[in-house]
Amino acid sequence: MKIKAWVLVLVILHCISLSNSVYGMEPVGGIRDVDGFKNSCGGIIDVDGGENSLEIQNLARFAVDEHNKKQNSLLEFNGVLKARQQVVAGLMYYITLEATDGGKKNKYEAKIWVKAWENFKELQEFKPVGDETANASS
């Protein structure tokens, strides 16, 4: 229980710090939300260098593996194209990735929920990019 309380305190302090940066009180090193404004708590932000991050690469591989298990697919992970994150009860990652399906390269968006302090990660959505009618795996 103490760990959860500390995580909550850290998230609150992080939000206060970020809200100060929104009003120009303190710069945040290059982090901007998807609308180009400085990050505010709960907003979706780009992960700078995310496509080269080992952590993001591993999350993308996890997403492809989970999708393959749930949908009985044979997608092969190729790489990360873009990564964004959002502070929730943990972090929600939005990863645009490339995978091969039957020899054809396609783009997909994976939504992965991570609560590191509980050693928890879960694939929330996995869908082809640009296909609004595709059923997402959960």
C-alpha positions in Angstrom: 0.0 0.0 0.0 2.9 2.4 0.7 4.2 1.9 -2.8 0.8 3.0 -4.3 0.7 6.1 -2.1 4.3 7.1 -3.2 3.3 6.6 -6.8 0.3 8.8 -6.4 2.5 11.5 -4.7 5.0 11.3 -7.6 2.2 11.6 -10.2 0.8 14.6 -8.5 4.2 16.3 -8.2 4.8 15.5 -11.9 1.5 17.1 -12.8 2.3 20.2 -10.8 5.7 20.4 -12.4 4.2 20.0 -15.9 1.4 22.5 -15.3 4.0 25.1 -14.2 5.8 24.5 -17.5 2.6 25.1 -19.4 2.4 28.6 -18.0 6.0 29.3 -18.8 7.3 29.0 -15.2 9.7 26.3 -15.9 10.9 24.8 -19.2 10.4 21.1 -20.0 13.2 19.7 -22.2 11.5 19.5 -25.6 8.4 17.6 -24.6 5.3 18.8 -26.4 1.8 17.3 -26.5 0.3 16.3 -29.8 -1.2 19.8 -30.3 2.2 21.5 -29.9 1.6 22.9 -26.5 3.8 22.1 -23.5 2.6 18.9 -21.8 -0.1 19.0 -19.2 -1.1 16.2 -16.9 -3.1 13.5 -18.7 -2.3 14.7 -22.2 -0.9 12.4 -24.9 2.7 13.4 -25.6 5.3 12.3 -28.1 8.1 10.1 -26.7 11.3 11.8 -28.1 13.5 9.2 -29.7 10.8 6.6 -28.9 11.4 4.7 -32.1 15.0 4.0 -30.9 14.2 3.2 -27.3 14.7 -0.3 -26.2 11.7 0.0 -23.8 9.4 1.1 -26.6 10.8 -1.6 -29.0 10.0 -4.2 -26.3 6.5 -2.9 -25.8 5.9 -3.0 -29.5 7.1 -6.6 -29.7 4.9 -7.5 -26.8 1.9 -5.9 -28.6 2.6 -7.9 -31.8 3.0 -11.1 -29.8 -0.2 -10.6 -27.8 -2.1 -9.7 -31.0 -0.8 -12.9 -32.6 -1.9 -15.0 -29.6 -5.4 -13.5 -29.4 -6.1 -13.4 -33.2 -4.2 -16.5 -34.2 -2.1 -14.3 -36.5 1.5 -14.5 -37.8 2.5 -10.9 -37.9 6.3 -10.3 -37.8 7.5 -7.2 -36.0 9.7 -4.9 -38.2 10.1 -1.7 -36.1 8.6 1.3 -34.3 7.6 4.3 -36.4 6.2 6.6 -33.6 5.6 6.4 -29.9 3.4 8.5 -27.7 2.4 8.2 -24.0 -0.2 9.4 -21.6 -0.2 9.4 -17.8 -3.1 7.4 -16.5 -3.1 4.9 -13.5 0.4 4.1 -14.9 1.2 4.9 -18.5 -0.7 4.3 -21.7 1.5 3.9 -24.7 0.3 4.6 -28.2 2.8 2.9 -30.6 2.7 3.1 -34.3 4.6 0.1 -35.7 5.4 -1.7 -38.8 4.8 -5.5 -39.1 4.8 -8.0 -42.0 1.7 -10.0 -42.7 2.2 -12.7 -45.3 5.1 -10.9 -46.9 3.3 -7.5 -47.0 4.4 -4.7 -44.7 1.6 -2.9 -42.9 1.3 -0.2 -40.3 -0.5 -0.8 -37.0 -1.3 1.2 -33.9 -1.0 -0.6 -30.5 -2.3 0.8 -27.3 -0.5 -0.7 -24.2 -1.3 0.0 -20.6 1.7 -0.3 -18.2 1.8 -0.2 -14.4 5.5 -0.8 -13.7 5.1 -0.9 -9.9 2.7 -3.8 -10.3 4.7 -5.5 -13.1 1.6 -5.1 -15.2 1.2 -4.6 -18.9 -1.8 -5.2 -21.1 -2.6 -4.8 -24.8 -5.7 -2.6 -24.9 -6.0 -2.2 -28.7 -4.2 -3.3 -31.8 -5.5 -2.2 -35.2 -4.2 -1.3 -38.7 -3.5 2.4 -39.1 -6.2 4.2 -41.1 -8.7 1.3 -40.7 -11.4 2.8 -38.5 -13.7 -0.3 -39.0 -11.1 -2.9 -38.0 -11.9 -4.8 -34.8 -9.4 -4.2 -32.1 -8.0 -7.0 -30.1 -8.4 -6.5 -26.4 
